[in-house]
Amino acid sequence: MKKSFFLLFSFFLVVLLLVGCAGTEQAGEDEDGLQEEYNEEFEITLEDGLGRQVQLASTPERIISLAPSNTEMLFALGLGERIVGVSEYCNYPPEAQDKPRAGSFSEPNIEQILSLEPDLVVAVPLQDKEFSRLEELGIPLLAVDPTSIEEIYSALELLGKATGAEEEASLLVEECRENIDAVREKVGHLSPEEKIRVYYEVYADPLMSVGTDSVIHELIETAGGINIFEDMEAGYPQVSSEVIIDRDPQVIVFPDYHGTEEFPVQDIMERSGWRSVSAVEDERVYGVDPDKISRSGLRVVEVVEELAELFYPDI
């Protein structure tokens, strides 16, 4: 009787083990199937900033960014863990400084890029001479280079689609729109006569400012200011001291590359003939973070808010 019971128990044990193995094998097959189905669902063709058709067969897990503005957007999308390399001047957010360097903005290091084994490289059109070599090696490359606030939103949405972070991109764009619209609402009631005339100095020697073909021009206008060189189409035209004095800006803004605002301000205040300029007379000369204002990334929202406060502190 005991022997029969033992044989019967052993039989059922073997059956259970076989069923368990089959279940495990089936689960593995199901998991592989789900992963394959996920990748198939992700397969996408995108049009980048150069109008190129870029195909992605699966979710990028190893991303290299070759421009600071794109690095900032990728981090904002929560993709920091997937970024395996950045360019030399990618310094924001602080975590970007810990990433391996893949060359400079002007000279990406192809060998270093290859060693990092990326499955997506995010670049800018100016780096197009490297595009063909990377594509020949089978590395998908997305060119992103927004030149307006709306294009920044579109670039963010494009990066969201390319990385499977569409929801995050949508939320960020919505938040940015709300913040910038809030500034527009506060300065929207100002008449042309009430708006502040602004001179933005890109460079001091020779004197350079911004024309309509630049994001900075749009940032000044969005903050409620009037760019005194709004009649120039060039992005960064060379200008003369005489014209600046004649157009009499009420506020002067410059990128504070030195990190100490006091010295450039003093230099501008002491320029020959500039004492009659309203901005100098009223001591309304301000330095701003050069990275924030020159990079076409999400921090333009902060720039618009800061400029509006400089132009209209009472509002």
HELIX and SHEET records of a PDB file:
HELIX    1   1 LYS A    2  PHE A   42  1                                  41    
HELIX    2   2 PRO A   68  ALA A   76  1                                   9    
HELIX    3   3 GLY A   80  ARG A   82  5                                   3    
HELIX    4   4 PRO A   94  ASP A   98  5                                   5    
HELIX    5   5 ILE A  110  SER A  115  1                                   6    
HELIX    6   6 PRO A  125  GLU A  130  5                                   6    
HELIX    7   7 PHE A  131  GLU A  136  1                                   6    
HELIX    8   8 ILE A  149  THR A  163  1                                  15    
HELIX    9   9 GLU A  166  VAL A  187  1                                  22    
HELIX   10  10 VAL A  215  THR A  222  1                                   8    
HELIX   11  11 SER A  241  ARG A  247  1                                   7    
HELIX   12  12 GLU A  262  MET A  269  1                                   8    
HELIX   13  13 TRP A  274  SER A  276  5                                   3    
HELIX   14  14 SER A  278  GLU A  281  1                                   4    
HELIX   15  15 PRO A  290  SER A  294  1                                   5    
HELIX   16  16 VAL A  300  PHE A  311  1                                  12    
SHEET    1   A 2 ILE A  44  GLU A  47  0                                        
SHEET    2   A 2 GLN A  53  LEU A  56 -1                                        
SHEET    1   B 4 ILE A  83  VAL A  86  0                                        
SHEET    2   B 4 ILE A  63  SER A  65  1                                        
SHEET    3   B 4 LEU A 120  ALA A 123  1                                        
SHEET    4   B 4 LEU A 141  ALA A 143  1                                        
SHEET    1   C 4 GLY A 225  ASN A 227  0                                        
SHEET    2   C 4 ILE A 196  TYR A 200  1                                        
SHEET    3   C 4 VAL A 251  PRO A 255  1                                        
SHEET    4   C 4 VAL A 285  VAL A 288  1                                        
SHEET    1   D 2 TYR A 203  ALA A 204  0                                        
SHEET    2   D 2 LEU A 207  MET A 208 -1                                        
END                                                                             
